[in-house]
Each structure stands twice: as C-alpha cells, then as structure tokens.
Amino acid sequence: MSTPTLQAIQEVFCWSRNPMEVRRLTARKEEIYRQLLGDRTPLIPSGVRQLMEVLGKHQVFSSPAHQSASPLQQLWSMLC
C-alpha cells in the first residue's frame, strides 16, 4: 500500500484515522484503480520518470498524481 494514499485518506479526505480502516480503504482504492485500468499500462509522460528519480535521489517527498475526468467518471458510475 502506498504511503501517499494512506496519508491522503487520513489527512486530506479525513475519512478515517483508524489504521485498520485506512488500510481497508487503501486496498479498495487500489482494487478499483486496477479494475478501471484493466490490461492497459498507465501512460507516463516523457521526463516524468527522470524527474521522479532526481527527486528521490535528493530525498524530496513527492507523490505522482493524474488528473482526468474519464477515470473519475467511471469511478463515480461504479459507486452510484
């Protein structure tokens, strides 16, 4: 489970502070993401991998994010 996802659930969305519940929500988020992704691999724009390596080398905390209406719309339709 990714630390940024755990932190987002606890600190950004304030859904829960209970460690077991946060792990359950994180696991469910990953499950939904993999269902939406299907057999496709995520597209990583050129230069992003190198940027992440440089940030990691300098111990800069970072969290990749993706902004797109399509996956959110799919997620919304699955939940409603």
Kinemage of the C-alpha trace (Angstrom):
@kinemage 1
@onewidth
@group {chain A} dominant
@subgroup {mainchain}
@vectorlist {calphas} color= white
{ca met a 1} P 0.000 0.000 0.000
{ca ser a 2} L 1.338 3.379 -0.903
{ca thr a 3} L 2.130 5.904 1.802
{ca pro a 4} L 0.721 8.868 -0.187
{ca thr a 5} L -2.624 7.083 -0.483
{ca leu a 6} L -2.661 6.322 3.242
{ca gln a 7} L -1.844 9.958 4.020
{ca ala a 8} L -4.469 11.267 1.605
{ca ile a 9} L -7.181 9.121 3.197
{ca gln a 10} L -6.193 10.256 6.689
{ca glu a 11} L -5.142 13.873 6.216
{ca val a 12} L -6.707 15.189 3.008
{ca phe a 13} L -10.067 13.455 2.844
{ca cys a 14} L -10.302 12.895 6.642
{ca trp a 15} L -12.210 9.667 6.002
{ca ser a 16} L -10.677 7.830 8.941
{ca arg a 17} L -7.822 7.818 11.429
{ca asn a 18} L -8.318 4.174 12.374
{ca pro a 19} L -5.286 2.340 10.901
{ca met a 20} L -7.273 -0.791 10.016
{ca glu a 21} L -9.980 1.228 8.258
{ca val a 22} L -7.392 3.309 6.389
{ca arg a 23} L -5.667 0.132 5.155
{ca arg a 24} L -9.041 -1.273 4.063
{ca leu a 25} L -9.896 1.935 2.174
{ca thr a 26} L -6.452 1.997 0.571
{ca ala a 27} L -6.772 -1.619 -0.556
{ca arg a 28} L -10.229 -0.901 -2.019
{ca lys a 29} L -8.878 2.178 -3.844
{ca glu a 30} L -6.137 0.039 -5.402
{ca glu a 31} L -8.673 -2.633 -6.380
{ca ile a 32} L -10.919 -0.069 -8.113
{ca tyr a 33} L -7.927 1.536 -9.838
{ca arg a 34} L -6.776 -1.826 -11.218
{ca gln a 35} L -10.313 -2.612 -12.438
{ca leu a 36} L -10.504 0.733 -14.235
{ca leu a 37} L -7.036 0.285 -15.701
{ca gly a 38} L -7.793 -3.219 -16.941
{ca asp a 39} L -4.996 -4.647 -19.077
{ca arg a 40} L -3.694 -1.196 -20.027
{ca thr a 41} L -0.474 0.121 -18.567
{ca pro a 42} L -0.501 3.671 -17.214
{ca leu a 43} L 0.925 6.238 -19.620
{ca ile a 44} L 3.922 8.021 -18.135
{ca pro a 45} L 4.711 11.271 -19.974
{ca ser a 46} L 8.316 11.672 -21.130
{ca gly a 47} L 10.618 13.104 -18.493
{ca val a 48} L 8.446 12.139 -15.534
{ca arg a 49} L 10.447 9.030 -14.677
{ca gln a 50} L 13.691 11.023 -14.743
{ca leu a 51} L 12.153 13.770 -12.588
{ca met a 52} L 10.981 11.226 -10.024
{ca glu a 53} L 14.462 9.666 -9.938
{ca val a 54} L 16.086 13.067 -9.333
{ca leu a 55} L 13.581 13.928 -6.602
{ca gly a 56} L 14.189 10.552 -4.957
{ca lys a 57} L 17.947 10.956 -5.191
{ca his a 58} L 17.663 14.248 -3.303
{ca gln a 59} L 15.164 12.748 -0.825
{ca val a 60} L 12.374 15.111 -1.870
{ca phe a 61} L 8.954 13.825 -0.827
{ca ser a 62} L 6.752 13.530 -3.882
{ca ser a 63} L 3.559 11.865 -4.961
{ca pro a 64} L 2.650 11.400 -8.620
{ca ala a 65} L -0.898 12.438 -9.449
{ca his a 66} L -3.075 12.117 -12.502
{ca gln a 67} L -5.910 14.424 -13.415
{ca ser a 68} L -8.503 13.153 -15.820
{ca ala a 69} L -12.268 13.271 -15.903
{ca ser a 70} L -12.650 9.870 -17.558
{ca pro a 71} L -11.433 7.617 -14.686
{ca leu a 72} L -13.317 9.759 -12.188
{ca gln a 73} L -16.497 9.447 -14.197
{ca gln a 74} L -16.013 5.677 -14.376
{ca leu a 75} L -15.394 5.511 -10.630
{ca trp a 76} L -18.477 7.601 -9.943
{ca ser a 77} L -20.627 5.344 -12.114
{ca met a 78} L -19.320 2.272 -10.261
{ca leu a 79} L -20.155 3.782 -6.877
{ca cys a 80} L -23.602 5.153 -7.710
